[in-house]
Amino acid sequence: MANSDQANADGDSVGDVCDADDDGDGIADGADNCPLIANSDQANADGDSVGDVCDADDDGDGIADGADNCPLMANSDQANEMETAWRCV
């Protein structure tokens, strides 16, 4: 199989074109919710098709994690009154 750029995301001896698990996390690419960044726990807070380590909005509230005051609990109004097992303010 052609692999002209020799990409090998997980640094093993198998190039990505031929590798069934590009990130080496033990989850085959077809079932992996983040196939190029290792995340063996497959955490996915908002239940979309993208794992948290690859998801810019982990809770799916429309606010990017970097600007979200509570990135793992949806609160699109960004109100500072959310509390659960941990406090999000």
The first five atom37 places (N, CA, C, CB, O) and aatype in JSON, in Angstrom:
{
  "aatype": [12, 0, 2, 15, 3, 5, 0, 2, 0, 3, 7, 3, 15, 19, 7, 3, 19, 4, 3, 0, 3, 3, 3, 7, 3, 7, 9, 0, 3, 7, 0, 3, 2, 4, 14, 10, 9, 0, 2, 15, 3, 5, 0, 2, 0, 3, 7, 3, 15, 19, 7, 3, 19, 4, 3, 0, 3, 3, 3, 7, 3, 7, 9, 0, 3, 7, 0, 3, 2, 4, 14, 10, 12, 0, 2, 15, 3, 5, 0, 2, 6, 12, 6, 16, 0, 17, 1, 4, 19],
  "atom_mask": [
    [1, 1, 1, 1, 1],
    [1, 1, 1, 1, 1],
    [1, 1, 1, 1, 1],
    [1, 1, 1, 1, 1],
    [1, 1, 1, 1, 1],
    [1, 1, 1, 1, 1],
    [1, 1, 1, 1, 1],
    [1, 1, 1, 1, 1],
    [1, 1, 1, 1, 1],
    [1, 1, 1, 1, 1],
    [1, 1, 1, 0, 1],
    [1, 1, 1, 1, 1],
    [1, 1, 1, 1, 1],
    [1, 1, 1, 1, 1],
    [1, 1, 1, 0, 1],
    [1, 1, 1, 1, 1],
    [1, 1, 1, 1, 1],
    [1, 1, 1, 1, 1],
    [1, 1, 1, 1, 1],
    [1, 1, 1, 1, 1],
    [1, 1, 1, 1, 1],
    [1, 1, 1, 1, 1],
    [1, 1, 1, 1, 1],
    [1, 1, 1, 0, 1],
    [1, 1, 1, 1, 1],
    [1, 1, 1, 0, 1],
    [1, 1, 1, 1, 1],
    [1, 1, 1, 1, 1],
    [1, 1, 1, 1, 1],
    [1, 1, 1, 0, 1],
    [1, 1, 1, 1, 1],
    [1, 1, 1, 1, 1],
    [1, 1, 1, 1, 1],
    [1, 1, 1, 1, 1],
    [1, 1, 1, 1, 1],
    [1, 1, 1, 1, 1],
    [1, 1, 1, 1, 1],
    [1, 1, 1, 1, 1],
    [1, 1, 1, 1, 1],
    [1, 1, 1, 1, 1],
    [1, 1, 1, 1, 1],
    [1, 1, 1, 1, 1],
    [1, 1, 1, 1, 1],
    [1, 1, 1, 1, 1],
    [1, 1, 1, 1, 1],
    [1, 1, 1, 1, 1],
    [1, 1, 1, 0, 1],
    [1, 1, 1, 1, 1],
    [1, 1, 1, 1, 1],
    [1, 1, 1, 1, 1],
    [1, 1, 1, 0, 1],
    [1, 1, 1, 1, 1],
    [1, 1, 1, 1, 1],
    [1, 1, 1, 1, 1],
    [1, 1, 1, 1, 1],
    [1, 1, 1, 1, 1],
    [1, 1, 1, 1, 1],
    [1, 1, 1, 1, 1],
    [1, 1, 1, 1, 1],
    [1, 1, 1, 0, 1],
    [1, 1, 1, 1, 1],
    [1, 1, 1, 0, 1],
    [1, 1, 1, 1, 1],
    [1, 1, 1, 1, 1],
    [1, 1, 1, 1, 1],
    [1, 1, 1, 0, 1],
    [1, 1, 1, 1, 1],
    [1, 1, 1, 1, 1],
    [1, 1, 1, 1, 1],
    [1, 1, 1, 1, 1],
    [1, 1, 1, 1, 1],
    [1, 1, 1, 1, 1],
    [1, 1, 1, 1, 1],
    [1, 1, 1, 1, 1],
    [1, 1, 1, 1, 1],
    [1, 1, 1, 1, 1],
    [1, 1, 1, 1, 1],
    [1, 1, 1, 1, 1],
    [1, 1, 1, 1, 1],
    [1, 1, 1, 1, 1],
    [1, 1, 1, 1, 1],
    [1, 1, 1, 1, 1],
    [1, 1, 1, 1, 1],
    [1, 1, 1, 1, 1],
    [1, 1, 1, 1, 1],
    [1, 1, 1, 1, 1],
    [1, 1, 1, 1, 1],
    [1, 1, 1, 1, 1],
    [1, 1, 1, 1, 1]
  ],
  "atom_positions": [
    [[0.84, -1.16, 0.0], [0.0, 0.0, 0.0], [0.89, 1.24, 0.0], [-0.95, -0.01, 1.2], [1.87, 1.29, 0.74]],
    [[0.57, 2.22, -0.81], [1.36, 3.45, -0.87], [1.24, 4.23, 0.43], [0.92, 4.33, -2.05], [0.15, 4.38, 0.98]],
    [[2.37, 4.72, 0.91], [2.43, 5.5, 2.14], [3.55, 6.53, 1.96], [2.67, 4.58, 3.41], [4.54, 6.52, 2.7]],
    [[3.37, 7.41, 0.98], [4.45, 8.3, 0.57], [4.92, 9.25, 1.67], [4.02, 9.1, -0.61], [6.1, 9.61, 1.71]],
    [[4.03, 9.67, 2.57], [4.47, 10.59, 3.63], [5.0, 9.86, 4.87], [3.33, 11.51, 4.03], [5.53, 10.49, 5.78]],
    [[4.85, 8.53, 4.9], [5.34, 7.69, 5.99], [4.76, 8.09, 7.36], [6.86, 7.75, 6.04], [5.41, 7.92, 8.39]],
    [[3.54, 8.63, 7.35], [2.88, 9.01, 8.6], [2.76, 7.8, 9.52], [1.48, 9.62, 8.33], [2.44, 6.7, 9.08]],
    [[3.03, 8.02, 10.81], [2.98, 6.96, 11.81], [2.66, 7.6, 13.16], [4.33, 6.15, 11.86], [3.54, 7.8, 13.99]],
    [[1.38, 7.9, 13.37], [0.94, 8.67, 14.54], [1.37, 8.06, 15.87], [-0.55, 8.79, 14.51], [1.7, 8.8, 16.8]],
    [[1.36, 6.74, 15.98], [1.7, 6.12, 17.27], [3.15, 5.69, 17.39], [0.82, 4.95, 17.5], [3.55, 5.14, 18.42]],
    [[3.95, 5.92, 16.34], [5.37, 5.64, 16.41], [5.74, 4.18, 16.46], [0.0, 0.0, 0.0], [6.87, 3.84, 16.81]],
    [[4.81, 3.3, 16.11], [5.16, 1.88, 16.07], [5.83, 1.58, 14.73], [3.9, 0.98, 16.29], [6.16, 2.51, 13.99]],
    [[6.01, 0.36, 14.41], [6.71, 0.01, 13.16], [5.77, -0.09, 11.97], [7.45, -1.31, 13.34], [6.2, -0.48, 10.88]],
    [[4.48, 0.25, 12.15], [3.49, 0.15, 11.08], [2.98, 1.55, 10.74], [2.32, -0.78, 11.49], [2.46, 2.25, 11.6]],
    [[3.12, 1.95, 9.46], [2.62, 3.25, 9.02], [1.11, 3.34, 9.12], [0.0, 0.0, 0.0], [0.42, 2.32, 9.07]],
    [[0.59, 4.56, 9.25], [-0.84, 4.77, 9.45], [-1.7, 4.14, 8.36], [-1.12, 6.23, 9.52], [-2.79, 3.64, 8.66]],
    [[-1.25, 4.14, 7.13], [-2.04, 3.57, 6.04], [-2.32, 2.09, 6.3], [-1.31, 3.74, 4.7], [-3.38, 1.59, 5.93]],
    [[-1.39, 1.39, 6.92], [-1.54, -0.05, 7.18], [-1.91, -0.38, 8.61], [-0.26, -0.76, 6.83], [-2.16, -1.54, 8.93]],
    [[-1.96, 0.6, 9.48], [-2.16, 0.39, 10.92], [-3.64, 0.46, 11.26], [-1.38, 1.44, 11.73], [-4.3, 1.45, 10.96]],
    [[-4.17, -0.57, 11.88], [-5.58, -0.62, 12.28], [-5.85, 0.22, 13.53], [-6.01, -2.06, 12.53], [-7.01, 0.48, 13.86]],
    [[-4.79, 0.66, 14.22], [-4.93, 1.46, 15.44], [-3.86, 2.56, 15.4], [-4.78, 0.57, 16.75], [-2.81, 2.43, 16.03]],
    [[-4.13, 3.62, 14.66], [-3.13, 4.67, 14.41], [-2.56, 5.31, 15.67], [-3.73, 5.73, 13.57], [-1.38, 5.67, 15.69]],
    [[-3.35, 5.45, 16.72], [-2.85, 6.12, 17.92], [-2.34, 5.16, 18.98], [-3.95, 6.97, 18.52], [-1.83, 5.59, 20.02]],
    [[-2.46, 3.85, 18.75], [-1.91, 2.85, 19.66], [-2.59, 2.76, 21.01], [0.0, 0.0, 0.0], [-1.96, 2.35, 21.98]],
    [[-3.87, 3.14, 21.09], [-4.55, 3.1, 22.38], [-5.32, 1.81, 22.62], [-5.49, 4.26, 22.49], [-6.01, 1.67, 23.63]],
    [[-5.2, 0.85, 21.7], [-5.88, -0.42, 21.86], [-7.29, -0.46, 21.3], [0.0, 0.0, 0.0], [-7.96, -1.49, 21.38]],
    [[-7.74, 0.65, 20.73], [-9.07, 0.73, 20.11], [-8.85, 0.87, 18.61], [-9.92, 1.94, 20.7], [-8.21, 1.82, 18.16]],
    [[-9.38, -0.07, 17.82], [-9.22, -0.01, 16.36], [-9.83, 1.29, 15.82], [-9.89, -1.24, 15.68], [-10.86, 1.75, 16.3]],
    [[-9.16, 1.86, 14.82], [-9.58, 3.15, 14.27], [-11.07, 3.23, 13.93], [-8.78, 3.45, 13.05], [-11.7, 4.26, 14.18]],
    [[-11.64, 2.18, 13.38], [-13.06, 2.19, 13.01], [-14.0, 2.34, 14.18], [0.0, 0.0, 0.0], [-15.13, 2.79, 14.0]],
    [[-13.57, 1.97, 15.37], [-14.39, 2.07, 16.58], [-13.92, 3.18, 17.51], [-14.38, 0.75, 17.31], [-14.58, 3.48, 18.5]],
    [[-12.78, 3.8, 17.19], [-12.15, 4.81, 18.05], [-12.8, 6.17, 17.84], [-10.63, 4.89, 17.77], [-12.92, 6.62, 16.7]],
    [[-13.21, 6.83, 18.92], [-13.84, 8.15, 18.79], [-12.83, 9.28, 18.67], [-14.75, 8.4, 19.97], [-13.2, 10.45, 18.59]],
    [[-11.57, 8.93, 18.66], [-10.49, 9.9, 18.44], [-9.3, 9.12, 17.9], [-10.12, 10.69, 19.77], [-8.36, 8.84, 18.65]],
    [[-9.31, 8.75, 16.62], [-8.35, 7.78, 16.09], [-6.9, 8.23, 15.98], [-8.79, 7.36, 14.78], [-6.02, 7.4, 15.75]],
    [[-6.61, 9.52, 16.13], [-5.21, 9.96, 16.01], [-4.61, 10.43, 17.32], [-5.12, 11.06, 15.0], [-3.43, 10.79, 17.35]],
    [[-5.38, 10.45, 18.4], [-4.87, 10.81, 19.73], [-5.3, 9.7, 20.69], [-5.41, 12.23, 20.2], [-6.49, 9.4, 20.79]],
    [[-4.34, 9.11, 21.39], [-4.64, 7.99, 22.29], [-5.62, 8.4, 23.39], [-3.36, 7.46, 22.92], [-5.42, 9.4, 24.08]],
    [[-6.67, 7.62, 23.52], [-7.68, 7.81, 24.58], [-8.37, 6.48, 24.82], [-8.71, 8.92, 24.19], [-9.51, 6.27, 24.4]],
    [[-7.67, 5.59, 25.49], [-8.19, 4.23, 25.67], [-9.49, 4.2, 26.46], [-7.16, 3.38, 26.36], [-10.24, 3.23, 26.35]],
    [[-9.78, 5.22, 27.26], [-11.03, 5.23, 28.02], [-12.23, 5.66, 27.17], [-10.91, 6.15, 29.22], [-13.37, 5.48, 27.58]],
    [[-11.98, 6.23, 25.98], [-13.02, 6.67, 25.05], [-14.01, 7.63, 25.71], [-13.77, 5.47, 24.5], [-15.19, 7.64, 25.35]],
    [[-13.55, 8.43, 26.68], [-14.42, 9.4, 27.35], [-15.08, 10.32, 26.32], [-13.61, 10.24, 28.38], [-14.44, 10.78, 25.37]],
    [[-16.37, 10.57, 26.52], [-17.16, 11.36, 25.59], [-18.32, 11.98, 26.36], [-17.67, 10.49, 24.38], [-19.43, 11.47, 26.32]],
    [[-18.05, 13.08, 27.05], [-19.01, 13.69, 27.97], [-20.35, 14.04, 27.33], [-18.42, 14.93, 28.56], [-21.39, 13.89, 27.96]],
    [[-20.33, 14.51, 26.08], [-21.59, 14.93, 25.46], [-22.23, 13.86, 24.59], [-21.35, 16.15, 24.64], [-23.3, 14.1, 24.01]],
    [[-21.61, 12.68, 24.47], [-22.22, 11.58, 23.75], [-22.28, 11.75, 22.24], [0.0, 0.0, 0.0], [-23.0, 11.03, 21.57]],
    [[-21.51, 12.71, 21.71], [-21.44, 12.83, 20.25], [-20.46, 11.79, 19.72], [-21.02, 14.26, 19.83], [-20.06, 10.89, 20.46]],
    [[-20.07, 11.88, 18.5], [-19.18, 10.87, 17.92], [-17.7, 11.18, 18.12], [-19.46, 10.71, 16.46], [-16.85, 10.43, 17.64]],
    [[-17.38, 12.28, 18.82], [-16.0, 12.72, 19.0], [-15.6, 12.58, 20.46], [-15.82, 14.17, 18.53], [-16.26, 13.13, 21.34]],
    [[-14.51, 11.86, 20.74], [-14.01, 11.7, 22.1], [-13.54, 13.02, 22.69], [0.0, 0.0, 0.0], [-13.13, 13.92, 21.95]],
    [[-13.59, 13.14, 24.0], [-13.26, 14.39, 24.68], [-11.87, 14.93, 24.31], [-13.34, 14.19, 26.16], [-11.72, 16.14, 24.17]],
    [[-10.87, 14.07, 24.15], [-9.53, 14.57, 23.84], [-9.45, 15.21, 22.46], [-8.52, 13.45, 23.93], [-8.51, 15.95, 22.18]],
    [[-10.42, 14.94, 21.59], [-10.46, 15.54, 20.26], [-11.59, 16.56, 20.11], [-10.61, 14.45, 19.2], [-11.7, 17.21, 19.07]],
    [[-12.41, 16.7, 21.11], [-13.62, 17.52, 21.04], [-13.36, 18.91, 21.6], [-14.78, 16.85, 21.79], [-12.95, 19.05, 22.75]],
    [[-13.6, 19.94, 20.8], [-13.41, 21.32, 21.24], [-14.52, 21.78, 22.17], [-13.32, 22.25, 20.04], [-14.39, 22.81, 22.83]],
    [[-15.63, 21.04, 22.24], [-16.77, 21.38, 23.09], [-17.25, 20.09, 23.75], [-17.93, 22.06, 22.27], [-18.23, 19.49, 23.31]],
    [[-16.57, 19.66, 24.81], [-16.84, 18.37, 25.45], [-18.28, 18.18, 25.91], [-15.94, 18.19, 26.63], [-18.8, 17.07, 25.84]],
    [[-18.93, 19.24, 26.36], [-20.28, 19.08, 26.88], [-21.37, 19.4, 25.85], [-20.47, 19.96, 28.07], [-22.56, 19.26, 26.15]],
    [[-20.99, 19.83, 24.65], [-21.95, 20.05, 23.57], [-22.9, 21.22, 23.77], [0.0, 0.0, 0.0], [-23.99, 21.23, 23.21]],
    [[-22.5, 22.21, 24.58], [-23.39, 23.34, 24.82], [-23.15, 24.52, 23.87], [-23.22, 23.8, 26.24], [-23.77, 25.58, 24.02]],
    [[-22.26, 24.34, 22.9], [-22.01, 25.41, 21.93], [-20.94, 26.39, 22.36], [0.0, 0.0, 0.0], [-20.65, 27.34, 21.63]],
    [[-20.35, 26.18, 23.54], [-19.28, 27.04, 24.05], [-18.0, 26.22, 24.04], [-19.6, 27.58, 25.5], [-17.93, 25.18, 24.68]],
    [[-16.98, 26.68, 23.31], [-15.71, 25.95, 23.23], [-15.12, 25.8, 24.62], [-14.71, 26.68, 22.29], [-15.21, 26.71, 25.45]],
    [[-14.51, 24.63, 24.88], [-13.97, 24.33, 26.21], [-13.1, 25.43, 26.79], [-13.18, 23.06, 26.15], [-13.19, 25.72, 27.98]],
    [[-12.26, 26.05, 25.98], [-11.36, 27.09, 26.47], [-12.08, 28.31, 27.0], [0.0, 0.0, 0.0], [-11.53, 29.05, 27.82]],
    [[-13.31, 28.55, 26.55], [-14.09, 29.71, 26.99], [-15.23, 29.3, 27.92], [-14.64, 30.46, 25.79], [-15.92, 30.16, 28.46]],
    [[-15.44, 28.01, 28.1], [-16.56, 27.48, 28.87], [-16.23, 27.46, 30.35], [-16.94, 26.07, 28.39], [-15.19, 26.94, 30.74]],
    [[-17.11, 28.03, 31.19], [-16.84, 28.05, 32.63], [-17.1, 26.7, 33.28], [-17.68, 29.1, 33.3], [-16.78, 26.51, 34.46]],
    [[-17.66, 25.78, 32.54], [-17.92, 24.43, 33.04], [-17.87, 23.48, 31.83], [-19.31, 24.34, 33.79], [-18.92, 23.08, 31.32]],
    [[-16.67, 23.13, 31.38], [-16.54, 22.42, 30.1], [-17.06, 20.98, 30.05], [-15.12, 22.41, 29.72], [-17.14, 20.41, 28.96]],
    [[-17.41, 20.39, 31.18], [-17.94, 19.03, 31.15], [-19.41, 18.95, 31.53], [-17.14, 18.15, 32.08], [-19.97, 17.86, 31.65]],
    [[-20.06, 20.1, 31.73], [-21.48, 20.14, 32.03], [-22.12, 21.24, 31.18], [-21.74, 20.38, 33.56], [-21.72, 22.41, 31.28]],
    [[-23.09, 20.88, 30.36], [-23.72, 21.85, 29.46], [-24.39, 22.98, 30.24], [-24.75, 21.15, 28.57], [-25.21, 22.75, 31.12]],
    [[-24.01, 24.19, 29.89], [-24.64, 25.39, 30.44], [-24.38, 26.53, 29.45], [-24.08, 25.74, 31.87], [-23.51, 27.37, 29.67]],
    [[-25.15, 26.55, 28.38], [-24.92, 27.5, 27.31], [-25.09, 28.95, 27.76], [-25.86, 27.22, 26.16], [-24.56, 29.86, 27.12]],
    [[-25.82, 29.19, 28.86], [-25.96, 30.58, 29.35], [-24.76, 31.01, 30.19], [-27.24, 30.71, 30.18], [-24.65, 32.18, 30.55]],
    [[-23.86, 30.06, 30.52], [-22.65, 30.32, 31.3], [-22.94, 30.93, 32.67], [-21.74, 31.24, 30.52], [-22.1, 31.63, 33.23]],
    [[-24.13, 30.66, 33.21], [-24.48, 31.13, 34.55], [-23.53, 30.51, 35.56], [-25.96, 30.77, 34.9], [-23.11, 29.36, 35.39]],
    [[-23.17, 31.23, 36.58], [-22.22, 30.77, 37.59], [-22.92, 30.13, 38.78], [-21.36, 31.93, 38.07], [-22.58, 30.42, 39.93]],
    [[-23.88, 29.29, 38.52], [-24.63, 28.68, 39.61], [-24.69, 27.16, 39.54], [-26.0, 29.22, 39.63], [-25.47, 26.54, 40.26]],
    [[-23.88, 26.56, 38.68], [-23.92, 25.11, 38.5], [-23.11, 24.41, 39.56], [-23.4, 24.73, 37.11], [-21.95, 24.77, 39.79]],
    [[-23.67, 23.44, 40.21], [-22.94, 22.62, 41.18], [-23.35, 21.17, 41.02], [-23.2, 23.11, 42.62], [-24.53, 20.86, 40.81]],
    [[-22.38, 20.28, 41.13], [-22.63, 18.84, 41.17], [-21.6, 18.28, 42.13], [-22.54, 18.16, 39.73], [-21.35, 18.86, 43.19]],
    [[-21.01, 17.17, 41.78], [-19.95, 16.6, 42.62], [-18.75, 17.54, 42.67], [-19.53, 15.2, 42.1], [-17.98, 17.49, 43.62]],
    [[-18.59, 18.37, 41.67], [-17.57, 19.41, 41.66], [-18.25, 20.71, 41.34], [-16.43, 19.11, 40.65], [-19.34, 20.7, 40.77]],
    [[-17.67, 21.8, 41.67], [-18.29, 23.1, 41.47], [-17.79, 23.71, 40.17], [-18.01, 24.05, 42.66], [-16.58, 23.75, 39.93]],
    [[-18.7, 24.18, 39.34], [-18.39, 24.86, 38.1], [-18.83, 26.29, 38.2], [-19.04, 24.17, 36.89], [-20.03, 26.57, 38.22]],
    [[-17.88, 27.2, 38.26], [-18.23, 28.63, 38.35], [-17.36, 29.44, 37.42], [-18.08, 29.15, 39.78], [-17.5, 30.66, 37.34]]
  ]
}
